[in-house]
Amino acid sequence: MDATRRQFLQSVSAAAAASTVVGKAEVSAASTAEREAGAAAASAGTAARAGQQSATDPLGVRADFPVVENGIYLDSPYIAPSPLQVIEAGQAFLDAKAHDPVPLGAMLEETDRVRRKFAELIGAKEPEIGILDATSAGENLVANSLDLEAGDNVVIDDLHYETTFVLYRHLEKTRGVELRILESEDGAASPEEFAELIDDRTRLVSVSWVSHQNGYRHDLKALAELAHAHSAFLYADAIQGIGMLALDVEEIGIDFLTSGTYKWLLGGFGVAPFYVRESLQDLVKPDRLGAFSIARNLGDFRFELHKSGRKYMYATPAFGAVFQLRAGLDYLLQVGVENIERHTVSLAGHIHESLTDQGYEVLTPAGNKSAIVTFNHGRDHERITRALDEAGIQATLREEGGQIRVGPALFNNAAEIEKFLDLTGRWM
């Protein structure tokens, strides 16, 4: 811990030493070499410690997750536990706040590092990444930038998160926009079914890449092609996918996405990277301005404003969460999201197959390629809650306790899954 804090303080001190003031916003003028030196120092303590793969620890990460000592944690779709490296980054930031607060220039440098790292994670470019405070903020920005009017329609499905329904019902009422909601069938919403609702007045298709309800993984590439064929855009709420599943936004052709960081990105609360395709940067305008909007001071209280994704951060973000996210992104990039996807989706597939064999109604489609599985347990929910607690298993009970949602993460192993399935088998 002490070494990590020293590295952290050395990193932010180096970045701060090269900062200048432009108007009322302090921005870094550090050279590329200085930035990379600071980045190396800050990330020195973020590498996965364990690294020793085994049958009980296929990705070599369990030593980094104290949660495994407390029982069987299958609730990452709700809130994912952070590895020690992320916690240490947050603690180091607070420790600096107590002893030698981090200068603004250094915090802005770290925010730009996060933008670069997130871009690397999803196959984007740094200018395409902005920093918001919540997943919902991204879809609000997109929807309000499209100048939707009476006669336009937005197409979603019933597997989406509540924010989307609130947003478009409001626009339906205030602007006369038509909201078209695809009813999922057997827990799925295929591109072919979406096609029946999309026409030349469709302005936006919006989905949760991976549904929080049952883990259904939408075919983003097919939906992007479908939307673009009608001159519409595709937006994805990606909070249940990024960090669990590999993604290349350029290959897929997605237009916009946002993701909070407290789930599969292993971070904290109050920060949400926002992707806007480079060619659409002028379309999606910031809905407010502030000192951090300034790219250059022109004198006489006139300013040139940021034009890239940097423009969406108009004021002070949750810098502590920014430092945590940086550590989380470093961690994921080292372990490899492709490895995480292979491991967790395999575990989820085994859960799905076993629950089906045990006779449960599984609400996640068979063959689904995400790490989330939801099923109806068909028992008294208080009894089920007690049984889970006694077994030391943490999962989400949904729909007034009638459903169980589980999501194995990178730190879970096959033995833990078998203990969960042994318990569900006894319920039958």
Sequence and secondary structure as in RCSB ss.txt:
>XXXX:A:sequence
MDATRRQFLQSVSAAAAASTVVGKAEVSAASTAEREAGAAAASAGTAARAGQQSATDPLGVRADFPVVENGIYLD
SPYIAPSPLQVIEAGQAFLDAKAHDPVPLGAMLEETDRVRRKFAELIGAKEPEIGILDATSAGENLVANSLDLEA
GDNVVIDDLHYETTFVLYRHLEKTRGVELRILESEDGAASPEEFAELIDDRTRLVSVSWVSHQNGYRHDLKALAE
LAHAHSAFLYADAIQGIGMLALDVEEIGIDFLTSGTYKWLLGGFGVAPFYVRESLQDLVKPDRLGAFSIARNLGD
FRFELHKSGRKYMYATPAFGAVFQLRAGLDYLLQVGVENIERHTVSLAGHIHESLTDQGYEVLTPAGNKSAIVTF
NHGRDHERITRALDEAGIQATLREEGGQIRVGPALFNNAAEIEKFLDLTGRWM
>XXXX:A:secstr
 HHHHHHHHHHHHHHHHTEEEETTEEEE   HHHHHHHHHHHHTT S S    BTTBTTS GGG GGGGSSEE B
TTT     HHHHHHHHHHHHHHHHS   HHHHHHHHHHHHHHHHHHHT  GGGEEEESSHHHHHHHHHHHTT  T
T EEEEETTS HHHHHHHHHHHHHH  EEEEE  BTTB  HHHHHTT  TTEEEEEEESB TTT  B  HHHHHH
HHHHTT EEEEE TTTBTTB   HHHHT  EEE  SSSTT   SS EEEEE GGGTTTS  S   GGGEEEEEET
TEEEE  SGGGG  S   HHHHHHHHHHHHHHHHH HHHHHHHHHHHHHHHHHHHHHHT EE S TT  SS EEE
E  S HHHHHHHHHHHTEE EEETTTTEEEEB  TT  HHHHHHHHHHHHHH 
